[in-house]
Amino acid sequence: MTIIEEAKQKALDGVCLTKEEIIKLLEIPLDSEEDKLLRKAAYDVAMKKTTGQGYIWSAVGADYAPCLMNCKFCSFGDKWKIVKKPVHYSTKEIIEKAKMFVENGAKYIVLRTTEFFSIPKLIEIVKEMRKEVPGDYEVIFNTGELDMTISNLMVESGVDGVYHACRLREGIDTPFDPWDRKNTMGNVHRSGLKLISLVEPIGIEHTNEEIAENFLEILKYEAFISGAMARIPVPGTPLGNIERISDKAF
């Protein structure tokens, strides 16, 4: 049995691949015959697990403002002066956007904020949204760090899950302590909220070992949804001149 066949069977059986196995799959050359077999195997597993169905994932930004954290890949960094004028949307504007998405079949409504947006304010928006927008949808937060008290309050307030990640080269390309990021992921998991976490932001500068380790770290917190996301080079940021990884890599 080949490494691809073994990986496919493990995926179907719900068995996690080892770090070494993941690295071997990542080492497969793009556009090779083996690459085509890997993509076919991944497609087969996805169709088997999902029965060919998916959900619409939508996002509503609560604000648009410079961030003092200044992550090297992020356009919101205050130092980069790309975002010049802060914008904060009203509860009414946010709920109107959410309603539009729900009426058009969205399953997930993600409320996205910059790092220091008031989480109590975000919770109040959700409470109002639940009153104003009927439907079978889930509310996801994509915001700053969370402790257990806030995580539990979110559960009580009608929040279903949280997007959070310990990014690649956290603490190097970002000023965040990786422990803080992982602690938030743990708090989300322990509270009963669904954790959504991607291996991100992947660039040509990252090694297969880094990617494998990041993915396995996500699995420790039993992420409900996971995947991979590329680093988009934003001119004016410290990593803006480093080319984007090829779409074929995904």
For each residue, the residues with C-beta under 8 A, 3 or more apart:
1: 5 6 9
2: 5 6 37
3: 6 7 21 24 25
4: 7 8 25 34 37 38 41
5: 1 2 8 9 41
6: 1 2 3 9 10 21
7: 3 4 10 11 17 21 25 38 41
8: 4 5 11 12 41 44 45
9: 1 5 6 12 13
10: 6 7 13 15 16 17
11: 7 8 14 15 17 45 49
12: 8 9 45 48 49
13: 9 10
14: 11
15: 10 11
16: 10 216 219
17: 7 10 11 21 22 25
18: 21 22
19: 22 23 209 212 213 216
20: 23 24
21: 3 6 7 17 18 24 25
22: 17 18 19 25 26 208 211 212 215 216
23: 19 20 26 27 208 209 212
24: 3 20 21 27 28
25: 3 4 7 17 21 22 28 38
26: 22 23 208 211 212
27: 23 24 208
28: 24 25 32 34 35 38
29: 32 34 35
30: 35 246 248 249
31: 35 36 248
32: 28 29 35 36
33: 36 37
34: 4 28 29 37 38
35: 28 29 30 31 32 38 39
36: 31 32 33 39 40
37: 2 4 33 34 40 41
38: 4 7 25 28 34 35 41 42
39: 35 36 42 43
40: 36 37 43 44
41: 4 5 7 8 37 38 44 45
42: 38 39 45 46
43: 39 40 46 47
44: 8 40 41 47 48
45: 8 11 12 41 42 48 49
46: 42 43 49 50
47: 43 44 50 51 52
48: 12 44 45 51
49: 11 12 45 46
50: 46 47 53 54
51: 47 48
52: 47
53: 50
54: 50
55: 106 107 108
56: 101 104 105 106 107 108
57: 106 107 108 110
58: 101 106 108 109 110
59: 109 110 111 112 142
60: 94 97 98 101 109 110 111 112
61: 64 89 112 113
62: 88 89 94 111 112 113 117 122 125
63: 86 87 88 89 113 114 117
64: 61 83 86 87 88 114
65: 76 83 86 87 88 114
66: 76 77 78 83 84 86
67: 70 71 74 76 77 78 114 115 116
68: 78 115 116
69: 74 77 115 174 175 176
70: 67 74 77 78 79 80 175
71: 67 74 77 167 173 174 175 176
72: 77 173 174 237 238 239
73: 173 201 203 231 232 234 237 238 239
74: 67 69 70 71 77 234 237
75: 80 82 83 234 236 237
76: 65 66 67 82 83 114
77: 66 67 69 70 71 72 74 80 82 237
78: 66 67 68 70 81
79: 70
80: 70 75 77 234 236 237
81: 78 84 236
82: 75 76 77 234 236 237
83: 64 65 66 75 76 86
84: 66 81
85:
86: 63 64 65 66 83
87: 63 64 65
88: 62 63 64 65
89: 61 62 63 93 94
90: 93 94
91: 94 95 124 125 128
92: 95 96
93: 89 90 96 97
94: 60 62 89 90 91 97 98 111 125 129
95: 91 92 98 99 125 128 129 132 133
96: 92 93 99 100
97: 60 93 94 100 101
98: 60 94 95 101 102 109 129 133
99: 95 96 102 103 132 133
100: 96 97 103 104
101: 56 58 60 97 98 104 106 109 137
102: 98 99 105 106 109 133 135 137
103: 99 100 135
104: 56 100 101
105: 56 102
106: 55 56 57 58 101 102 109 137
107: 55 56 57 136 137 138
108: 55 56 57 58 137 138 140
109: 58 59 60 98 101 102 106 129 137 138 139 140
110: 57 58 59 60 140 141 142 163
111: 59 60 62 94 122 125 126 139 140 141 142 143
112: 59 60 61 62 142 143
113: 61 62 63 117 122 141 142 143 144
114: 63 64 65 67 76 117
115: 67 68 69 143 144
116: 67 68 144
117: 62 63 113 114 121 122 143 144
118: 121 122
119: 122 123 141 143 144 146 150
120: 123 124
121: 117 118 124 125
122: 62 111 113 117 118 119 125 126 141 143
123: 119 120 126 127 153 154 157 159
124: 91 120 121 127 128
125: 62 91 94 95 111 121 122 128 129
126: 111 122 123 129 130 139 154 157 158 159
127: 123 124 130 131 157 158
128: 91 95 124 125 131 132
129: 94 95 98 109 125 126 132 133 139 158
130: 126 127 133 139 158
131: 127 128
132: 95 99 128 129
133: 95 98 99 102 129 130 137
134:
135: 102 103
136: 107
137: 101 102 106 107 108 109 133
138: 107 108 109 160 161 194
139: 109 111 126 129 130 158 159 160 161
140: 108 109 110 111 159 160 161 162 163 194 196
141: 110 111 113 119 122 154 159 161 162 163
142: 59 110 111 112 113 162 163 164
143: 111 112 113 115 117 119 122 146 162
144: 113 115 116 117 119
145: 180 181 183 184
146: 119 143 150 151 154 162 164 184 187 188
147: 150 151 187
148: 151 152 187 190 191
149: 152 153
150: 119 146 147 153 154
151: 146 147 148 154 155 162 187 188 190 191 193
152: 148 149 155 156 191
153: 123 149 150 156 157
154: 123 126 141 146 150 151 157 159 162 191 193
155: 151 152 159 191 192 193
156: 152 153
157: 123 126 127 153 154
158: 126 127 129 130 139
159: 123 126 139 140 141 154 155 162 193
160: 138 139 140 193 194
161: 138 139 140 141 188 193 194 195 196 224
162: 140 141 142 143 146 151 154 159 184 188 193 194 195 196
163: 110 140 141 142 196 197
164: 142 146 181 184 185 188 195 196 197
165: 181 185 197 198 199 200 218
166: 170 178 181 182 185 214 217
167: 71 170 173 174 176 181 200 201
168: 173 199 200 201 202 203 206 210 211 214
169: 172 173 174 206 210
170: 166 167 173 174 176 178 181
171: 174 175 176 177 178
172: 169
173: 71 72 73 167 168 169 170 238 239
174: 69 71 72 167 169 170 171
175: 69 70 71 171
176: 69 71 167 170 171 180 181
177: 171 180 181
178: 166 170 171 181 182
179: 182 183
180: 145 176 177 183 184
181: 145 164 165 166 167 170 176 177 178 184 185
182: 166 178 179 185 186 217 221
183: 145 179 180 186 187
184: 145 146 162 164 180 181 187 188
185: 164 165 166 181 182 188 189 195 197 218 221
186: 182 183 189 190 221
187: 146 147 148 151 183 184 190 191
188: 146 151 161 162 164 184 185 191 193 194 195 221
189: 185 186 193 195 221 222
190: 148 151 186 187
191: 148 151 152 154 155 187 188
192: 155
193: 151 154 155 159 160 161 162 188 189
194: 138 140 160 161 162 188 224 225
195: 161 162 164 185 188 189 221 222 223 224
196: 140 161 162 163 164 223 224 225 226
197: 163 164 165 185 218 221 223 225 226
198: 165 218 226 227 228 229
199: 165 168 202 211 214 215 218 226 227 228 229
200: 165 167 168 228 229 230 231
201: 73 167 168 229 230 231 232
202: 168 199 206 211 228 229 230 231 245 249
203: 73 168 206 230 231 239 242 244 245
204: 242 243 244 245
205: 239 242
206: 168 169 202 203 210 211
207: 210 211
208: 22 23 26 27 211 212
209: 19 23 212 213
210: 168 169 206 207 213 214
211: 22 26 168 199 202 206 207 208 214 215 228
212: 19 22 23 26 208 209 215 216
213: 19 209 210 216 217
214: 166 168 199 210 211 217 218
215: 22 199 211 212 218 219 226
216: 16 19 22 212 213 219 220
217: 166 182 213 214 220 221
218: 165 185 197 198 199 214 215 221 223 226
219: 16 215 216 222 223 226
220: 216 217
221: 182 185 186 188 189 195 197 217 218
222: 189 195 219
223: 195 196 197 218 219 226
224: 161 194 195 196
225: 194 196 197
226: 196 197 198 199 215 218 219 223
227: 198 199
228: 198 199 200 202 211 250
229: 198 199 200 201 202
230: 200 201 202 203 244 245 247 249 250
231: 73 200 201 202 203 239 242 244 245
232: 73 201 244
233: 237 239 240 241 242 243 244
234: 73 74 75 80 82 237 239 240
235: 240 241
236: 75 80 81 82 240
237: 72 73 74 75 77 80 82 233 234 240
238: 72 73 173
239: 72 73 173 203 205 231 233 234 242
240: 233 234 235 236 237
241: 233 235
242: 203 204 205 231 233 239
243: 204 233
244: 203 204 230 231 232 233
245: 202 203 204 230 231 249
246: 30 249
247: 230 250
248: 30 31
249: 30 202 230 245 246
250: 228 230 247
